[in-house]
């Protein structure tokens, strides 16, 4: 079998990727304990019928507190189908905060067919934060459509690019489930025909991976 060079765009994707996490929040110290004298004064000032004041803020309840292991989110059968020739173990991308953000990648060139798959999880501070981030990401990837029946909200888009006469088709699926965000990127090329896989094949493959990733997230929560 003759060896063909990868297009520049695909070669670049094989370089190490560092997934940067946002900076953490500083924890402030609690209030100093009141002195006995202060407590006595507060007791004398309190009138009958007064109720203790409620806390100013309450901790936000989060459905998910940590990202699941992304390389375990897909079954080996799905990986072999979506990325023929790839090692089913995948490769997790280093993260500065693996509790909140984790990504796994699979890629392989089998014959002349090249496939790449990324599965990413991100845990936000609240449902509202996840909703806002999901909305912004969808706006950045316009031209797609909603994916019903997956998480609390799902969206997919497929794009075709050409470099050095080589086509590459990439599908992206974004999912929000409570305070968690799941992102799937699935792309492919045929180096013999210079064509890309059909749009429907890439879209269905990305959605299949997204459904398994959401199931893995939910199963982790049950455990």
ABEGO torsion letter per residue (X at the ends): XBBBBBBAAAAAAABBBBBBBBBBBBBBBBBBBBBAAAAAAAAAABBBGBBBBBBABBBBBBABABBBBAAAABBAAAAAAABBGBBAAEBBBBBABAAABBBBBBBBBBEABBBBBBBBBBBBABAAAAAAAAAAAAAABBGBBBBBGBEABBBBBBBBBBBGGBBBBBBBBBBBBEABBBBBBBBBBBAAAGBBBBAAAAAAAAAAAAAAAAAAAAAAAAX
